[in-house]
Amino acid sequence: MCTSAGDATACLNNNPAGNEAGVLPECCAGLNNVDYSKVKLRSVQLVNFHDPSFCIAVIAIIFNPLFWNVVARWEHHTCRLSRLFGSPYLACYCLGFVIILLNVYRSYSMTVAMKAQARWEVLDRTDVFYTGTAFIVVGTVLVVSSFLALGFTGTFLGDYFGILMEEKVTVFPFNIMENPMYWGSTANYLGLALIWPLLLLFQTICLLCPEPGHWSLQRSDLSP
């Protein structure tokens, strides 16, 4: 009879025939009552790439900047929108309004996709949550202050409509960094990614698709 782990090993070595038949030594007989067919290994899939809401969110992220950059460049070469609306300012406001609606839908689709995905437990901690919140606060300050400094037309591709700024913007936050709206958006996505890990993937895609204000700022820097 085996009374310890060492004895169990000895029994196995001394009874090769029994081992081949799959018979457990007496000390391990209790394992015969275990139904291994009901044992399930826990497997967590962080991202379900086949979820429809995930695919819609990715399409929205890619489509938005593609749409407004194509339309803005088309307007820059043809001035069709300015002639259609009778004013470059009105045309710019209309395009900006469409961009805002597209961004709202993008945010909504990302929220739906996140709720349908599993949460990464590694980041489910209080300190990570507060760190993400701090990034969001800083990013929001940069984005909002950049918008106030650039104005509506300066943020939403006004330079493609011939609406140029008289001089380079040097007030906060442009006096502390280059492209503050870009960095603000990056901070926002990073903060949300820490709060909800699926955004780590969305963040990478969004960083490849800059916001309208990023392009406007770069082109405005060239204006007199």
N, C-alpha and C positions, 0 to 999 in steps of 0.2 A: 504493500500500500504506500502511496506517495503522500507525504504530509507537508512538503515544502516545494518551493520552485525548483530547488536543486534536485530533490527526489523525482519531480516530474520529468526533468531532463534525463535523469538516469533511467526512469521507466521507459521513456521513448527510445533511448539507445538500446535498452535490453530487450525490447519487444518490436523488432523491425517488421515482423509479419503483421502485427496488430496495427502498426502505423500505416502500412500499405493499405489495409482494409478500412482505414479512416476511423478506427476505434480510439477514443480518448482514454487516457489513464484515469484511474478511479478518482484522483484528486481534482480532475477537471471535468468530471461527469456532469456537473451542473450546466455546462455550456451546451449540452445536448438539448436543453429546453429552449434555446434561443432560436427564433425563427428569423434566419438571416435574410429571407426574402422581403421582410418588412423593414429592414434597416435601410434608411435613406441618408445619403451623404449630402450635406448642405452645400449648395453651389449658388453663388451670387453672381449674376451677370450685371455688370454695372451699366452697360448701355445695350438696349435692344434696338439694333439698327433696322429691324424689320417693322417696327411700330409705325403706323401711318402718321401719327402726330409728329414723330421725330423727323420723318421725311419731309413733311410740310414745313416744319421749322427751318430745316436746312435749305429748302428751296426759297423760302422767304428771305433768309439771310443773304443768299447769293443773288437773288433777283433784284432786291431793292437798290443796291449801289449800281448794278448793271443798268437798270432802268434810268435812274436819274443822271448818270454820267452820259449815257447815249443820247438822252433827250437834250441835256445841256449842251453837248458838243454839236448836236444837230442844229439847235437854236443859234449857237455861236456862228455857224457857217451860213445859215439860211435866214435867220431872223423871222421865221415863219410864225412863231408863237407871239412875238411882239406885234406883228402885223395883224394877227388874228384877234388879239385882245385890244389892239389899238394903243397899247402902251407897254414898254418893257417892264415897268414897275408892276403893273397889273399881271402881266404874264409871269413874272418872277414870283409874285405872291401866290398865284394859282399853283405853280409848280411846287412851291414850298409847302402849300397846304396838302397837296397830294403826297409829298414826301413824308409829312407828319403822319398822315393816315397810314401809309405803308409801314412806318416805324411802329405805330401803335399795333397794327396787325402782327408785325414781326414779334413784338414783345409778348403779345397774347399767345401766338403759336408756340413761342419758346416756353411760356408758362405751362401750357397744356402738355407739351412734350416732357417737361421736367416732372410733372405730377404723375405721368404714366411710367416713369423709370424708377429703378431701385435707387436707394440712397446709400452712399458710401459711408459705412460706419466709422471709418478712420477719421473722417472730418466732422463727425457728429460730437463735437466738444464745445464747451462754453468759450474757451479762449479763441478757438478758430472762428466762432460766430462773431465775437466782438471785433476780431481783426478784420473780418469781412465787412462788418458794419462800418468800421473806421475808413476802409478803402472807399466804400460807397459815399460816405459823407464828403471825403476829400474830392472824389471824382465829381460829385454833383456840384460842389462849389466851383470847380474849374470849368465845368461845362456851362453852368448858368452864367458865371461872370464872363466867360468868353462870348456867349451869346449877347449879353448886354453891351459888351465892348464892340462887337462886330455889327450888331443890328440884324434885322431880319434878312435884308438883302445881302449883307456881308456873310451871313451864315449859310443861306440857301442859294448859293451859286449865282448871285447877282452879277458877278463879273462876266459870266457867259452871256448876259443880257446887255452888256455894255454899261452896267452900273458899277463904276469903280470908286474906291475910297480915295479921298483927296490926299491922304498921307498914311504912312504905315502906323498901325495901332501899337501904341507903346504903354498903355495903361494896364493895370492888373487884369488878368494874370500874365499878360504878354511881356511885362517888365521883369518877370522872374524865370520864364522858360519859353522855349520855342514850341509852337503847336500845343498850347494848353488844352484845347478841346480834344485833341487826339489822346493826350495823356489822361485827361479826365474820363473819357469814354473807356480807356483801357483800365483805369482804376475801378470804374463801376463794374465792368465785366469781371474783373479779378475778384472784387468783393462778393459779387453774386456767385461766382464760382466756388468760393470758400464756403458760402452758405448752402449752395446746392451744387454738388460736384459735377453734374452733367454739363454745366455751363463752361467747364474747362474746355470741352470740345467745341461748343458754340463760340466761345471766346476766340479760339484759334481761327475759326472761319471769319468772324467779324473783323478781326484785326487785318485780315487780307482784303477787307471790303470797307475802306474808310468812310466816315460820315461826310455829308456835303460840306460842312464847315471846314474840313481839313483841306479839301481842294481849293475852296474859296480863299482860305488864308494863304496858301502857297502862292496862288496867282495874285492876290492882293499885295503881297510883299514886293511884287515887281512893278506895281503901279507907282506913279510919281507922288 
